[in-house]
Amino acid sequence: MQPAPHLEKIQTPPITEVKRWIGGRIFPQNRPLVDLCQAIPSYSPAPQLMEYMKGVMTDPSSYIYSPDEGLPEVREEVTHWYQRQYKSGPSAHQLCLTIGASQAFWLALICLCQPGDEVIIQLPAYFDHLMGLQALGIKPVFAPFDPTTAGRPNIQTIKHLISDKTKAILLVTPSNPTGATIDHSMAEDLFLLAKSHNISLILDETYNAFVGHQPHQLFSHLDWPEHFVHIASFGKTFALTGMRSGALIASELIIEQALKVQDSMVVCQSRPAQLALAYGCRYLDEWVAKNTTMMQQRHDSFKDQFLAADLNFELSSSGSFLPGLNIHGLK
């Protein structure tokens, strides 16, 4: 039996490969391994959330299906969270809870693209996005890394990459791996660019809770559902990475189509993950804010130490969640 040939051309998942490098190795206490290959919070979920989940796990109703798009009361709680974070946001009908941001990304691609279509993607790119595009037969068109903009997109470069096969502009903000964040003005320019070419702007905002301010104002546009797709992850926000808590936010039309794939792919996000998410959205704003401050302090300390070491490299960009540094060339 042979796998589909196009899958053999896709790289091995990098984190899986890195874990293999250290398989069977023992690291001495005075030189412990520092694992920076995967963005997992170094802290546990909030104690009150873990206490709440004890009751969830003893409730028999926690072990049955929910609606494909998620429990109505959970989706409503998520919309309230967006109203606080973004000052505007989706309705519950514009939201589908997913198995992490990765599944939301797949739903978006399947709904927007066919094999042979093109998606513009900023370099350096998040490896899972490239792997997903390749698996679905969608061509990535790369916008090159520009150190003069600290890794942020160049609007004119992206504009010149749009063709009649382009279906979407795909960006991660804050970026994985550079940490570069798209500001309000750039988000507006990208949205208007997508609108002018009748394509979609897809923003993966996995780390939005760690920006420390309103990430952008795109949800305030009355026509945002026509050209904007938002990929969400709450695993980093509430330290729930193992529960795989994400969401696809898009027009009701896209969500309606996504549910066809959702039902045949996973049916629904697990009820415990949904209830943990609802609890986090309802009660943990202050806890998340404290973690944001802590991560920024870690970032600043790491950056200061890196620059003080005079390692003969130029620091092009950096981000606040688990210091993400982009080192560009020798001086």
C-alpha positions as CSV (number, residue, x, y, z in Angstrom):
1,M,0.0,0.0,0.0
2,Q,1.4,3.4,-1.0
3,P,0.3,6.8,0.4
4,A,-0.9,9.5,-1.9
5,P,2.2,10.8,-3.8
6,H,1.6,14.5,-2.9
7,L,1.7,13.7,0.8
8,E,5.1,12.3,0.5
9,K,6.4,15.7,-0.6
10,I,5.2,17.4,2.6
11,Q,7.8,17.8,5.4
12,T,7.6,15.8,8.5
13,P,5.9,17.8,11.3
14,P,8.8,19.8,12.7
15,I,7.9,19.4,16.4
16,T,7.6,15.6,15.9
17,E,11.0,15.6,14.3
18,V,12.6,17.7,17.0
19,K,11.2,15.4,19.7
20,R,12.8,12.5,17.9
21,W,16.2,14.2,18.2
22,I,16.1,13.9,22.0
23,G,14.5,10.5,22.3
24,G,16.2,8.4,24.9
25,R,18.6,11.1,25.9
26,I,19.1,12.1,29.5
27,F,19.9,15.7,30.4
28,P,21.9,16.5,33.6
29,Q,20.3,18.6,36.3
30,N,22.9,21.3,36.0
31,R,22.2,21.5,32.2
32,P,18.5,20.9,31.8
33,L,16.8,20.9,28.4
34,V,15.0,24.1,27.6
35,D,12.2,23.2,25.2
36,L,11.4,26.2,22.9
37,C,10.1,24.2,20.0
38,Q,6.4,24.4,20.9
39,A,4.3,27.3,22.3
40,I,2.9,25.7,25.5
41,P,2.2,27.9,28.5
42,S,4.7,27.4,31.2
43,Y,1.9,27.8,33.8
44,S,-1.1,25.7,34.6
45,P,-4.7,26.7,33.9
46,A,-6.3,29.0,36.6
47,P,-6.9,27.0,39.8
48,Q,-10.6,28.0,39.8
49,L,-10.9,26.7,36.3
50,M,-9.4,23.4,37.2
51,E,-11.7,23.2,40.2
52,Y,-14.7,23.9,38.0
53,M,-13.7,21.2,35.6
54,K,-13.9,18.6,38.4
55,G,-17.6,19.1,38.4
56,V,-17.8,19.0,34.6
57,M,-16.1,15.7,34.4
58,T,-18.5,14.1,36.9
59,D,-21.6,15.3,34.9
60,P,-22.8,12.6,32.5
61,S,-24.0,15.2,30.0
62,S,-20.3,16.2,29.5
63,Y,-19.8,12.9,27.5
64,I,-22.4,13.4,24.8
65,Y,-22.3,15.3,21.5
66,S,-23.0,18.9,21.3
67,P,-24.4,20.7,18.1
68,D,-21.7,20.6,15.4
69,E,-21.0,24.4,15.8
70,G,-20.9,24.2,19.6
71,L,-23.2,24.7,22.5
72,P,-25.3,27.9,22.0
73,E,-24.5,29.2,25.5
74,V,-20.8,28.7,24.9
75,R,-20.8,30.5,21.6
76,E,-22.7,33.4,23.2
77,E,-20.1,33.6,25.9
78,V,-17.3,33.7,23.3
79,T,-19.1,36.5,21.5
80,H,-19.2,38.5,24.7
81,W,-15.4,38.0,25.1
82,Y,-14.9,39.4,21.6
83,Q,-17.0,42.4,22.4
84,R,-14.6,43.1,25.3
85,Q,-11.4,42.4,23.4
86,Y,-12.2,43.9,20.0
87,K,-15.0,46.4,21.0
88,S,-17.1,44.5,18.4
89,G,-17.3,41.0,17.1
90,P,-19.2,38.1,15.6
91,S,-22.6,36.9,16.4
92,A,-23.0,33.3,17.7
93,H,-24.2,32.3,14.2
94,Q,-20.8,33.5,12.7
95,L,-18.8,31.2,15.0
96,C,-18.0,27.5,14.9
97,L,-16.0,26.0,17.7
98,T,-13.2,23.8,16.5
99,I,-10.5,21.3,17.6
100,G,-7.9,24.1,18.0
101,A,-7.0,26.8,15.5
102,S,-5.5,24.2,13.1
103,Q,-8.9,22.6,12.4
104,A,-10.4,26.1,12.0
105,F,-7.7,26.8,9.4
106,W,-8.6,23.6,7.5
107,L,-12.3,24.5,7.5
108,A,-11.5,28.0,6.2
109,L,-9.3,26.6,3.4
110,I,-11.8,23.9,2.3
111,C,-14.7,26.5,2.3
112,L,-12.8,29.1,0.3
113,C,-10.5,27.2,-2.0
114,Q,-10.3,24.3,-4.5
115,P,-7.1,22.4,-5.6
116,G,-5.0,24.7,-7.9
117,D,-6.2,27.9,-6.2
118,E,-3.6,30.3,-4.7
119,V,-3.2,31.7,-1.2
120,I,-0.7,34.5,-0.5
121,I,1.3,33.7,2.7
122,Q,3.9,35.8,4.5
123,L,7.4,34.4,5.1
124,P,8.7,33.1,7.4
125,A,5.5,31.1,7.6
126,Y,3.9,28.9,10.2
127,F,4.8,25.4,9.1
128,D,1.3,23.9,9.8
129,H,-0.2,26.4,7.4
130,L,2.2,25.3,4.6
131,M,1.6,21.7,5.3
132,G,-2.2,22.2,5.2
133,L,-2.0,24.1,1.9
134,Q,0.1,21.3,0.4
135,A,-2.2,18.6,1.6
136,L,-5.2,20.3,0.0
137,G,-3.4,21.0,-3.3
138,I,-3.6,24.7,-2.8
139,K,-0.6,26.7,-4.1
140,P,1.2,29.0,-1.5
141,V,2.4,32.2,-3.1
142,F,5.1,33.6,-0.8
143,A,5.5,37.3,0.2
144,P,9.2,37.5,1.1
145,F,10.5,38.5,4.5
146,D,11.4,42.1,4.8
147,P,13.8,43.0,7.6
148,T,13.2,46.7,7.1
149,T,9.6,46.3,8.3
150,A,10.5,44.0,11.2
151,G,8.8,41.1,9.4
152,R,5.5,42.9,8.9
153,P,3.7,42.5,5.5
154,N,4.4,44.9,2.7
155,I,1.1,45.9,1.2
156,Q,2.5,46.7,-2.2
157,T,4.3,43.4,-2.4
158,I,1.2,41.5,-1.5
159,K,-0.8,43.5,-4.0
160,H,1.5,42.5,-6.8
161,L,1.2,38.8,-5.9
162,I,-2.6,38.7,-6.4
163,S,-3.6,36.9,-9.5
164,D,-6.9,35.6,-11.0
165,K,-6.2,32.3,-9.0
166,T,-5.8,34.1,-5.6
167,K,-8.5,33.2,-3.1
168,A,-7.0,34.6,0.1
169,I,-4.3,36.5,1.9
170,L,-3.2,34.5,4.9
171,L,-1.3,36.1,7.8
172,V,-0.6,35.3,11.4
173,T,-0.7,38.1,13.9
174,P,1.2,38.2,16.2
175,S,3.4,36.2,13.8
176,N,4.5,32.7,14.4
177,P,7.5,32.6,14.3
178,T,8.7,36.2,14.2
179,G,6.3,37.8,16.8
180,A,5.6,40.7,14.4
181,T,2.2,42.2,15.0
182,I,0.0,43.9,12.4
183,D,-1.2,47.2,13.7
184,H,-4.7,48.8,13.1
185,S,-3.7,50.7,10.0
186,M,-2.1,47.7,8.3
187,A,-5.1,45.5,9.2
188,E,-7.4,48.1,7.5
189,D,-5.2,48.3,4.4
190,L,-5.1,44.5,4.1
191,F,-8.9,44.3,4.5
192,L,-9.5,47.0,1.8
193,L,-7.0,45.3,-0.5
194,A,-8.8,41.9,-0.1
195,K,-12.2,43.7,-0.6
196,S,-11.0,45.5,-3.8
197,H,-10.0,42.1,-5.3
198,N,-13.0,40.2,-4.0
199,I,-10.9,37.8,-2.0
200,S,-10.6,36.9,1.7
201,L,-8.2,38.1,4.3
202,I,-7.5,35.3,6.7
203,L,-6.0,36.3,10.0
204,D,-4.8,33.6,12.4
205,E,-4.8,35.4,15.7
206,T,-3.8,32.6,18.1
207,Y,-1.9,34.9,20.3
208,N,-4.3,37.9,20.3
209,A,-4.9,37.8,24.1
210,F,-1.2,38.6,24.6
211,V,-1.1,41.8,22.5
212,G,-2.2,43.9,25.5
213,H,-4.6,46.1,23.5
214,Q,-7.4,45.8,21.0
215,P,-5.8,43.8,18.1
216,H,-7.6,45.6,15.3
217,Q,-11.0,47.1,14.3
218,L,-12.0,44.9,11.4
219,F,-15.1,43.6,13.2
220,S,-16.5,47.1,13.3
221,H,-16.9,47.1,9.5
222,L,-20.5,46.2,8.6
223,D,-19.3,44.1,5.7
224,W,-16.5,42.3,7.5
225,P,-18.1,38.9,6.9
226,E,-17.8,39.4,3.1
227,H,-14.0,39.5,3.1
228,F,-12.6,38.6,6.6
229,V,-12.0,35.2,8.2
230,H,-10.7,35.0,11.7
231,I,-8.9,31.9,13.1
232,A,-9.0,31.7,16.9
233,S,-7.2,29.6,19.5
234,F,-8.0,29.7,23.2
235,G,-5.5,27.0,24.1
236,K,-2.7,29.6,24.8
237,T,-5.2,32.2,26.3
238,F,-6.5,29.9,29.0
239,A,-3.6,27.3,29.1
240,L,-5.9,24.7,27.5
241,T,-3.6,23.5,24.7
242,G,-4.3,19.8,25.4
243,M,-8.1,20.4,25.2
244,R,-7.7,21.8,21.6
245,S,-10.0,24.8,21.9
246,G,-10.3,27.0,18.8
247,A,-12.9,28.6,16.6
248,L,-13.6,29.6,13.0
249,I,-15.2,33.1,12.7
250,A,-16.6,34.0,9.3
251,S,-19.9,34.9,7.5
252,E,-22.9,32.8,8.2
253,L,-22.7,31.5,4.7
254,I,-19.1,30.2,5.3
255,I,-20.1,28.7,8.7
256,E,-23.0,26.9,7.0
257,Q,-20.7,25.3,4.5
258,A,-18.1,24.6,7.2
259,L,-20.6,22.6,9.2
260,K,-20.8,20.1,6.3
261,V,-17.1,19.4,6.7
262,Q,-17.2,19.7,10.5
263,D,-19.8,17.0,10.7
264,S,-17.8,14.6,8.6
265,M,-14.5,15.5,10.1
266,V,-14.9,15.7,13.9
267,V,-18.7,16.3,14.5
268,C,-18.0,18.8,17.3
269,Q,-15.5,20.2,19.8
270,S,-15.7,18.1,23.0
271,R,-18.1,19.3,25.6
272,P,-15.4,19.6,28.4
273,A,-13.4,21.8,26.1
274,Q,-16.4,24.0,25.4
275,L,-17.3,24.4,29.0
276,A,-13.7,25.2,30.0
277,L,-13.7,27.8,27.2
278,A,-17.0,29.4,28.5
279,Y,-15.6,29.5,32.0
280,G,-12.5,31.2,30.8
281,C,-14.3,33.8,28.7
282,R,-16.7,34.5,31.6
283,Y,-14.3,34.8,34.6
284,L,-10.6,34.9,33.6
285,D,-10.0,38.3,32.0
286,E,-7.9,39.5,34.9
287,W,-6.0,36.2,35.1
288,V,-5.2,36.4,31.3
289,A,-4.1,40.1,31.8
290,K,-1.6,39.1,34.5
291,N,-0.2,36.4,32.3
292,T,0.1,38.9,29.5
293,T,2.2,41.2,31.7
294,M,4.3,38.3,32.9
295,M,5.0,37.2,29.3
296,Q,5.9,40.7,28.3
297,Q,8.4,41.0,31.2
298,R,9.9,37.7,30.2
299,H,10.2,38.9,26.6
300,D,11.8,42.2,27.6
301,S,14.3,40.4,29.9
302,F,15.2,37.8,27.2
303,K,15.6,40.5,24.6
304,D,17.8,42.6,26.8
305,Q,20.1,39.7,27.6
306,F,20.3,38.7,23.9
307,L,21.3,42.2,22.9
308,A,23.8,42.6,25.7
309,A,25.5,39.4,24.7
310,D,26.7,41.0,21.5
311,L,26.3,37.8,19.5
312,N,27.1,39.5,16.2
313,F,23.5,39.0,14.9
314,E,20.9,41.6,14.0
315,L,17.5,41.3,15.8
316,S,14.8,42.0,13.3
317,S,11.7,41.3,15.3
318,S,10.4,39.7,18.5
319,G,7.2,38.8,20.2
320,S,5.6,38.6,23.6
321,F,4.5,35.0,24.0
322,L,7.5,32.8,24.8
323,P,10.2,35.0,23.4
324,G,9.9,34.7,19.6
325,L,13.1,36.2,18.1
326,N,13.8,36.6,14.4
327,I,17.6,36.8,13.9
328,H,18.5,38.1,10.5
329,G,22.0,37.7,9.1
330,L,25.4,38.6,10.4
331,K,26.4,42.2,11.0
